[in-house]
């Protein structure tokens, strides 16, 4: 099939590359000409394991093309997939201006007689009906079009795997014919497909992310109680997860969720509920718990060192999760901002996201891709992202290279017995402190 994907952000690029890989002819459109030129040269603007090789191979096979020319993008595709950003407004609602721009471009530049428009961007319930209205307002060439809501469920850092081995594909449409075409589009993937109406498909995406965010905030609250009653959150999580009705995923205690999806989508769903006069108390609490979780780790550190002023502090991990360079809504930024306010000497390590994070701070914070540089002569260290490079860093090295080996582990990367035997002072989430130490400020 001949497909245009509007937007080469995370979702659009992964979607376009995947469709080309399974044999379709894909044109990815973006208004950013510099990004497009980089993609034409096989350079991905995002860090995602495996994507660069897929871009190059499909460019070579002439199944994948990138353009910033609207005529080339919209003139004659059979399917247009909307995968542009829907950033958060000040009130928490989704900004649909980029979605509207694509809808208007379709009417202006499209020359085909029939077209299926697929919405893959995360959008509030009712957005596809708005898209229909926007197109009908300007449609002059007689094109017959159908709409399909087809939300994505990709995890940053494992998007290629998720694409080819996903749990389900959701196809929401008023047209059985359009739905069948999109089912055929994805048929090489052999993934279970659920057909719904458009509004249900739109809601599934928000509800899925909200539920996963709820699991994370729930286990973090349990972890906070565990610390106070002497229980071990890892044992508790394992015991809970063995119940098939609950399952083990998203039950790892830590410093909370971040990234481009959960924070934005939970707030958007709260806003959506408010628009229909429903107060979503549960989700509001989930958001509040998540916002507070990084601050609790800081509070533990304050109780130990009293003041961060003038002390070298290592922050291990800046990206919101491993295997990505995405720092949006990352817990690390909350930690760094607070340390900066308190005049700590901050050296932040990340193997991938250090350059992107550097652009946010003009002074007061140093970034490196060398974990030893971050830790050398540091008074204390915060572990924020569970990169393999962090988890595999020998625990005895903290003793060797830090001024005082005090670790505040926001991801429970180390075994408590190993921490005790190493001699470090080790504080984690939902577990008892090991070799606790008080430093005079």
Buried (B, 14 or more C-beta within 10 A) or exposed (E): BEBBBBBBBBBBBBBBBBBBBBEBBBBBBBBBEEBBEBBBEBEBBBBBEBBBEBBBBBBEEEBBBBBBEBEBBBBBBBBBBBBBBBEBBEEBBBBBEBBBBBBBBBBBBBEBEEBBBBBBBBBBBEBBBBBBEBBEEEBEEEBEBBBBBBBBBBEBBBBBEBBBEBEEBBBBBBBEEBBEBBBEBBEBBEBEBEBBEBBBBBBBBBEBBBEBBBBBBBBBBBBBEBBEEEBBBBEBBEEBBEEEEBEEEBBBBBBBBBBBBBBBBBBBBBBBBBEEEEEBEEBBBBBEBBBBBBBBBBEBBBEBBEEBEEBBBBBBBBBBBBBBBBBBBBBBBBBBBBBBEBEBBBBBBBBBBBEBBBEEBEEEBBBBBEBEBBBBEBBBBBBBBBBEBBEEBEBEBBEEBBEBBBBBBBBBBBBBEBBEEBBBBBBBBBBBBBBEBEBEE
